[in-house]
Amino acid sequence: MTTDNAGPMNSDRPHIVPKFRQLADRVRAAAARFQGPPAPDLTQRRRHPRPIIVPARGYVFSFHIDVMFTWYSEGLREDQLGAWSVHFADLARRDVEHQAADLARHFHPHQPGSLEIQLNRLLSRAHRRYERRDVVLHCKPEVRVRLDEDVKSELRHAHVQRLRAESDHELTLRRIQLTDQITQRWIALIDRLRRDPLAHAALLLSDQQLADVLDQHVFKEERSKVEDLAARLTDALSRSGRVGEPLEEHEATEIIKLLNDILKDGGETPPDVGINGNSRHASRSSGVS
């Protein structure tokens, strides 16, 4: 009896074991889908030949997006990976286009850089896995966003104008700096020559044009000041009544004070002051001769 019962049980085991193996393979395959992509044995980068065109904010201009896919898988030869990546390329492009269209509507036409950063960040968050005929490919997309040609033309014109304005501004500042440096050097030179009694003769021997300029604008003014000072001194002495005679000490002190007042006033006409300190203008205005 024992032998009869054991025979049927042993005969069912060959049918049960393959079922458990199939179930275990399915469990491992399902678990692999929830895990990250496997370490790639072979990697290929392919640029999709057709760019993605999506409208920008306002739906007047568009962004042109170039897509680069990085494909990798396990257990495939290079030619097999190339063939399957071409097979899945349009499907992967369609997935990127949907996400690009949703995101691009929030960016102005002149903001391709900002859109590129945000779109690449969004694409890097999701793992893309494409499978067919027991062949599994993993894909990592990257995008490069380009301006619409009409927007590029307008921005180029504005950029050129800004560059010209900045260049003119810098050139004007440089001219001002150079003019100031040259002016300060000329002032220092003229001031030094003005105080040198031999300057005019030396300039005639070295630079006739500079000598003419200094003679016309500097030395002429200096001579006029000296002549005016001499005239005022002569007038003061004539009013004192001591022309041609030695001055007393107090009279010389008053004359020196008068000359100092003339120099401080810068050419203003001083009041007629006698040697004794009396104002002749006051006498004339009061009617006293």
C-alpha positions in Angstrom: 0.0 0.0 0.0 2.8 2.3 0.7 4.3 1.7 -2.6 1.0 2.4 -4.4 0.5 5.7 -2.6 4.1 7.0 -3.3 4.0 6.4 -7.0 1.4 9.0 -7.9 2.9 11.7 -5.6 6.4 11.4 -7.2 4.9 11.4 -10.7 3.3 15.0 -10.1 6.5 16.7 -9.0 8.0 17.2 -12.5 4.9 19.3 -13.4 4.9 21.4 -10.3 8.6 22.5 -10.4 8.4 24.3 -13.8 5.4 26.3 -12.6 7.3 27.5 -9.5 10.2 28.5 -11.7 8.0 30.5 -14.1 6.4 32.2 -11.1 9.8 33.1 -9.7 11.0 34.5 -13.0 7.9 36.7 -13.3 8.4 38.0 -9.7 12.0 38.8 -10.5 11.0 40.6 -13.7 8.3 42.6 -11.9 10.7 43.6 -9.2 13.3 44.7 -11.8 10.8 47.1 -13.3 10.5 49.0 -10.0 14.2 49.1 -9.5 16.5 51.7 -11.2 18.1 51.1 -14.5 20.8 48.4 -14.6 24.4 49.3 -15.0 24.8 49.8 -18.8 27.1 47.4 -20.7 26.9 49.5 -23.8 25.9 53.2 -24.3 25.1 55.2 -27.4 24.3 58.9 -27.8 22.1 59.8 -30.7 20.7 63.2 -31.8 17.2 63.0 -33.1 17.1 64.4 -36.6 13.9 66.3 -36.2 13.8 69.2 -33.7 10.8 69.8 -31.4 8.9 73.0 -32.1 6.6 74.2 -29.3 4.9 77.6 -28.8 6.2 80.1 -26.3 4.2 82.2 -24.0 1.6 84.2 -25.9 1.5 81.6 -28.8 3.1 84.1 -31.3 6.7 82.8 -31.4 8.1 79.3 -30.9 11.0 77.5 -29.3 13.1 75.1 -31.3 14.4 72.2 -29.2 17.1 69.8 -30.3 17.0 66.4 -28.4 19.9 64.2 -27.6 19.2 60.6 -26.4 21.6 58.5 -24.4 20.6 54.8 -24.9 21.9 51.9 -22.9 20.9 48.3 -22.2 22.4 45.0 -21.0 23.3 42.0 -23.1 23.1 43.7 -26.5 25.7 44.1 -29.2 26.4 47.5 -30.6 24.5 47.0 -33.8 21.5 45.7 -31.9 21.5 48.7 -29.5 21.8 51.0 -32.5 18.9 49.4 -34.3 16.6 49.3 -31.3 17.4 52.9 -30.3 16.3 54.0 -33.8 13.2 52.0 -33.4 12.3 53.7 -30.1 13.5 57.2 -31.1 10.2 58.6 -32.3 8.4 57.3 -29.2 11.0 58.9 -26.9 10.8 62.1 -28.9 7.0 62.2 -28.5 7.4 61.8 -24.7 9.8 64.8 -24.6 7.6 66.9 -26.8 4.6 66.5 -24.5 6.6 67.7 -21.5 8.2 70.5 -23.5 4.9 71.8 -24.7 3.4 71.9 -21.2 6.5 73.8 -19.8 7.2 76.2 -22.8 3.9 78.0 -22.5 5.1 79.6 -19.2 8.3 81.1 -20.8 8.6 84.2 -22.9 10.1 83.9 -26.4 13.4 85.5 -25.3 13.9 83.0 -22.4 15.3 79.9 -24.1 18.0 79.5 -21.5 15.6 79.4 -18.6 13.4 76.9 -20.5 16.4 74.7 -21.3 17.4 74.5 -17.6 13.9 73.7 -16.3 13.1 71.2 -19.0 16.4 69.3 -18.5 15.7 69.2 -14.8 12.2 67.9 -15.4 13.5 65.2 -17.8 16.2 64.0 -15.4 13.6 63.2 -12.7 11.9 60.4 -14.7 13.4 57.1 -15.7 12.5 56.1 -19.3 12.3 52.5 -20.2 11.2 51.1 -23.5 10.5 47.4 -24.1 9.6 45.1 -27.0 10.2 41.5 -27.8 12.0 40.9 -24.5 14.4 43.8 -25.4 14.6 46.5 -22.8 16.3 49.9 -23.5 16.8 52.7 -21.1 16.9 56.3 -22.3 18.1 59.6 -20.8 17.1 62.6 -22.9 18.9 66.0 -22.9 17.6 69.1 -24.7 19.1 72.3 -26.2 16.6 75.2 -26.8 17.1 77.6 -29.6 15.5 81.0 -30.3 12.9 81.6 -33.0 14.7 83.3 -35.9 12.4 86.4 -35.8 13.1 86.8 -32.1 16.8 86.3 -32.7 16.8 89.1 -35.3 15.1 91.5 -32.9 17.4 90.7 -30.1 20.4 91.0 -32.3 19.4 94.5 -33.3 18.8 95.5 -29.6 22.0 93.9 -28.6 24.0 95.8 -31.2 22.5 99.1 -30.1 23.4 98.4 -26.5 26.9 97.5 -27.4 27.3 100.7 -29.4 25.9 102.8 -26.5 28.2 101.1 -24.0 31.2 101.6 -26.4 30.3 105.3 -26.9 30.0 105.8 -23.1 33.3 104.2 -22.4 35.0 106.2 -25.2 33.5 109.4 -23.8 34.8 108.6 -20.3 38.2 107.8 -21.7 38.3 111.1 -23.6 37.3 113.0 -20.4 40.1 111.3 -18.5 42.7 112.0 -21.1 41.6 115.6 -21.4 41.7 116.1 -17.7 45.2 114.6 -17.5 46.5 116.8 -20.4 44.8 119.9 -18.9 46.4 119.3 -15.5 49.8 118.9 -17.1 49.5 122.1 -19.2 48.3 124.0 -16.1 51.3 122.8 -14.1 53.7 123.7 -17.0 52.2 127.1 -17.6 52.3 127.9 -13.9 56.0 127.0 -13.7 56.8 129.0 -16.8 54.8 132.0 -15.6 57.0 132.3 -12.5 60.3 131.9 -14.5 61.6 135.3 -15.8 63.6 133.5 -18.6 60.6 131.4 -19.7 59.6 133.5 -22.7 63.1 133.6 -24.1 63.5 129.8 -23.6 60.2 129.2 -25.3 61.2 131.3 -28.3 64.2 129.0 -28.8 62.2 125.7 -28.3 58.6 126.1 -29.4 57.4 129.2 -31.3 53.7 128.2 -31.1 53.8 127.6 -27.4 55.7 130.9 -26.9 53.0 132.8 -28.9 50.2 131.2 -26.9 51.8 132.0 -23.5 52.7 135.5 -24.7 49.2 136.2 -25.7 47.3 134.6 -22.8 49.7 134.4 -19.9 52.5 136.9 -20.1 50.2 139.6 -21.5 47.9 139.2 -18.5 50.8 139.3 -16.2 52.1 142.5 -17.8 48.7 144.1 -17.5 48.5 143.3 -13.8 52.0 144.8 -13.2 51.1 148.0 -15.3 47.8 148.3 -13.4 49.6 148.0 -10.1 52.2 150.6 -11.1 49.4 153.0 -12.1 47.6 152.5 -8.9 50.8 153.1 -6.9 51.5 156.2 -8.8 48.0 157.5 -8.2 48.3 156.7 -4.5 51.5 158.6 -4.3 50.2 161.6 -6.2 47.3 161.8 -3.8 49.6 161.7 -0.8 51.3 164.9 -2.0 54.8 163.4 -1.6 55.7 162.5 -5.2 59.5 162.6 -5.7 60.2 162.9 -2.0 61.1 160.2 0.6 58.1 158.8 2.5 57.9 158.8 6.3 57.6 155.3 7.9 53.9 155.7 8.6 53.4 156.8 5.0 55.2 153.8 3.6 53.2 151.5 5.8 50.0 153.0 4.5 51.2 152.6 0.9 52.1 148.9 1.5 48.7 148.4 3.1 47.0 149.9 0.0 49.0 147.6 -2.3 47.9 144.6 -0.3 44.3 145.6 -0.6 44.7 146.0 -4.3 46.1 142.5 -4.7 43.4 141.0 -2.5 40.6 142.7 -4.3 41.9 141.3 -7.6 41.7 144.5 -9.5 38.7 146.2 -7.8 39.0 149.9 -7.6 39.9 150.8 -4.0 38.7 154.0 -2.4 40.9 157.1 -2.6 42.9 157.0 0.7 45.2 159.7 1.6 48.3 159.3 3.6 46.5 160.3 6.8 43.8 157.7 6.2 41.1 160.1 5.0 38.8 158.9 2.2 38.7 161.4 -0.8 35.6 159.7 -2.2 33.7 160.5 0.9 34.8 164.1 0.7 33.6 164.4 -2.9 30.3 162.7 -2.2 29.7 165.1 0.7 30.5 168.1 -1.5 33.7 169.0 0.3 36.6 169.7 -2.1 
